[in-house]
Structure formats: structure tokens, C-alpha cells
Amino acid sequence: AAPAGTGIIAGGPMRAVFEALGIHDVVAKSVGSSNPHNMIKATFAALDQVASPRSVAMRRGKKVSDILGKKAGEHADAKDA
């Protein structure tokens, strides 16, 4: 995930997929095929493999804050700014 305010930094078909799904902040790069159909398939395959911070934390036996690298309350302060 990209930091808030980054925008969509992705080329062609990937940008269209992210915009259609309402994803606002992402950085993506395609390596290999530049065929639009294959890029869209690869984008959806990658999105299908995304794990939530909670599931990653559970799998690693850590706290969600350890995974996100944020201290408690830090996220709330960022929204107010």
C-alpha cells in the first residue's frame, strides 16, 4: 500500500482497474507482458493475493501495530492533520 495522498501511480490498464475499484493510493509496475489483457489478469491475480494486516499479524504471531509500523494513536492523529 502506498502512503495516503500518493495517488495512482500505474500504467494503462492497471490504472483503469484501480480507478474502477476505487483504490486511491497505489504504486504498481508491470514486468514482462505489456499486453493489456494479460496486465488486467495479472492485476486481479495480485489483488486476489493481498492479505489484511490482521491476517498477516496472526500468521506471524505479532500485533497489527507491529505489522503496520505505527504506534497506538498515531493513525488517528494523521487523519486530523
Order of alpha helices (4+ residues) and beta strands (2+ residues): beta-alpha-beta-alpha-alpha-alpha-alpha
